[in-house]
Amino acid sequence: MTSLTQRSSGLVQRRGAAAAADREKSSAGEDEFEPRRDEQDDDDGGDSKETRLTLMEEVLLLGLKDREGYTSFWNDCISSGLRGCMLIELALRGRLQLEACGMRRKSLLARKVICKSDAPTGDVLLDEALKHIKETQPPETVQSWIELLSGETWNPLKLHYQLRNVRERLAKNLVEKGVLTTEKQNFLLFDMTTHPLTNNNIKQRLIKKVQEAVLDKWVNDPHRMDKRLLALIFLAHSSDVLENAFAPLLDDQYDLAMKRVRQLLDLEPEGESMKTNTNELLWAVVAAFTK
């Protein structure tokens, strides 16, 4: 009888120990899951706080007239500027790079653009440009790609590289992101689809970001600036839309902002590209527009 009691008590103890172990495992699993859930919440919160725009969309947004919903008819720079934006956007996303400079130290504009990764970006225009660059042999230079993607070539065999309706497609992206809306306007002889501004907060944030980069948050060193913001300033200037961001400034602020932009434009891309933590393709695009 005594031995039976001992066996039953031992069985109860083992069951109790097993239950305690199960409780510890489940609590550990919950603790392990909590940080992941918190990280997911943080990511969702970050996405909802601010609409993310590509470099092309930011440059186009700076160039669009708020009420009219189209860029200036006299602006013939924005087309090539948007193609430069695509090359830098792909480089910043790790899809493109320049070939090695070699022993003879080829200049930035003489080096070919190489496809580093053909993974989809999720943006139709970027993926289209990336496909062209990947499939082209022998590779082309930055200057050549800006011209080919713009359709500015005399070679009829290379006209298929042109990306068509880029401004309209970018505007539709901004409509989908809730920044613009779509309307039809009559211009005497023809009707034109326009995209007036509907979310002024996003454009004002963009303008403020550009202004602060050369005023309150000026660091006097391009390599300490955010690469995307640095590229935006260069390409907005090349696309002749930077003036729109500085228009609301007071005279003294405007003069100071333009002086600092001029400092950036006077930099030597070849020398800047050899410094640490730089993106060579970014400086190659800058060289193509400032040469």
N, C-alpha and C positions, 0 to 999 in steps of 0.2 A: 504493500500500500504506500509505504514511504517512497519507494523508488518510482512509483507511478506519479506521485505528487511532484517529485523532483523533475521528472521528464516533462510533465505538463507545464511547470513553471519555466523550465528552460525554453520550451516552445514559445511561450508567451513573450519571453525576453527577446528571442530572435525576431519574432514578428514585430515587436516594438522597435527594435533596432533597424529593421528593414524599412519600416514606415518613416522613421526619422531620417534615414538616408534619402528616401524618395523626396521627402519635404525639402531637404537641403539642396538636392539636384534641381528641383523645380524652382526654388527661390533663386539659385545661381543662374538658371536659365533666364528668369525674369530680369535679374540684374544685368545680364549680358545683353538682353534685348533692349533695355531702356535707352542706353546711349545711342543705339542705331535709330530708335524711334525719334529721339531728340534731334539727331543729325538730320533726319528726313524733314522734321518740322522746320528746322533752321533753313534748309534748302528751299522748302516751299515758301517760307516767309520772305527769303531773299528775292525769289522770282516775282512775288506779288508786289513787292515794294517798288520796283522800277522795271519798266519795259526795256528789254535789252535790244539795242539796235546794232547793226553791222556798220562798218566804216562807210560803206556806200550809202546806206540809209541816212546816216548822220549828215554826210555832205549834201545829199539831195534835200534833206529837210532844211538845212541852212540856206539852200538856194531857192526853195519854193516861196512864192508870195503867199502870205497867210490866207487872204480872202479870195484871191484869184485862183490859187491852186495850181500854178504852173511856174516854171523857171523863166527868167528873162529871155526874150527872143534874141537878144544881142549877145548872150553868153555862149561863145563857141569853144570854151575851155572845159566845160563840165563833162563833156563826153569822154575825153581822154583822161580827165581826172578820176572819173568813176572806174575806169579800167585799172588805173594805178591803185585805187582802193582795193580792188579785187585781188591783185597780186600780193599786196601787203597783208590783207585779211587772211589769205591762204598761207602766207609765210608765218603769221602769228599763230595760226592754228596747227602749225607743224606739218603742212602739206607740201610746201615748196621750199627750196633753198638754192643758193648759187653754187655752181661747180667750184671745186678747189682752185685757188688762185695760181697754184703752181710755182715753180722756181723763179719764173720771170716776173712774178707779181702782176698778173693781168689786172687791168683797171676794172672797176665795177661794171661799166657799160660794155666791156668786151667779154664778160663771163656769161655763160649760158645758164638758163633757169632749169633746174632739175626737179623732177617730181620725187619728193621724199616719201610720201604716203598717198595712196589713192582712196583712202577710207572716205566714205560720203560725209559731207559736212552738214547735211540737212537743209542747205540752201540751194535752190535750183540753179541760180546764176553762178554761184561759186563752183558747184559740181560740174556745170557745163564748161566753165573755163578750165577747171582742173583736168577734165577729160581731154580737151584739146592739147594742153601742155604735155600730158602723159603720153599721148599717142603720136606726138610730132618728133620725127627723127630726120636729120640731126636736130638737137635742141636749139632754141632761139634765145636771144638776149632779152633783157627787160624792155629796152626801147622797142625792139621788134614786136614783142607781145602787146605792148600798149597800142601800137599802130594796127596790128592784126586784129585784135579784139574790138578796136574802134572801126574797122573797115577802111582804114586809111592806108591802103596799099595799091600799087599800080599793077600788081601781079594777079591776073584773073583767077589763077589756080589756087590762090590763098584767100579768096573772098569768103569761102565757107567758114573761116575762123571768126568772122564778125558776129558779135553778140547783138541781136536785134531787140529793139524796143526796151532797152535797159531801163530808161527813166520810168516808163509806164509800168514795167514789172516791179521795180522798186517801190513805186507809189502804191501799187496794189498790196505789196507786203506791208506797207505802213497803214493801209486801210484795214488789213486783217489784224494788225496790232492795236487798232483803235486810235491811231494818231491822226489819220486823215479820213476824209469821206469822199464819195464820188459824185460828180455832177456833170451835166452837159451845158456847154456855153456856146452861143451862136456868135461867130465872127464874120458876119456879112456873107462871105462866100462859102463858108464851111462851118460845120459843127465840130467842137473839140471836147474830148473828155478831160475834165479838170479834177483836181484833188485838193479842195480847200482844207485848211487846218481845222480839226475838230477837238483835239486835246492840246490846249496851249501850254499846259504844265510841263509836258515832256519837252517841247521845244524850248521853253524858258530854262529848264534844267540844262539842256544842251548848250544854250548860249552862255549861261552862267559858268558852266564848266570850262568853256573855251576862254572866257574873259578872265576867270580866276587863274588859269594856267599861266597867263602872261602879266598878271597884276598881283593880287594878294598872295598867290601860291607860287610865284616865280622862284625857281631854284637856281637859275643862272648856270645850269649844267644839263644838257640834253640827256645825258646818261642817267641822271637821277629822276628824270620825268618818266611817267608811265608811257610805254612804247606806243600804245594805242592812241593816247592823247597827243603825243608828239606827231604821230602820223596824221592825225586828224587836222592839226594846225597846218602842216606842210601841204596836205592835199586840198584842204579848204582854200588855201591861198592859190594853189595851182589851178583850182576849179573856179577861181574868181568869185567865191562866195564868203570868204572870211570877213569882208567888209560888212556884210549883213549882221554878223555877230557883234561887231564893234560899233555899229550905228547908234545904239542907245547910250553909249558912254559920253561923259563930259569931255570937253576939249582936252584938258590936261591928261585924263585917263586914256583917251584915244591916242594922243601923241606918244605916251609911254608904252602903250600896248603895241603900236606899230613899230616903235623903236626896238622893242624886244623881239618882235617877229622878224625884223630885219637882221637882228643878231643871229637868229636861227638860220635864216636864208643865206647868210654870209659864211656859214660853217663849210668846211671842206669835207664832202662826203667820203672821199678816199681815206682821209686821216681818221675820221670818226668811226668808220667801219672796222678799223684795226684795233680799236680799244676793246677792253673786256666787257662781256655781257651786252653785246650789241647784236642786232639783227642785220646781217649784211644785205639782205634783199630789200629791207626798208630803205637803207641808205642808197641802194642802187636805183630805186624808184625816185628818191629825192634828187639824185644826180641826173636822172633822165629829164626831170622837169626844171632843174635850175641850171643846167649846163649852158 
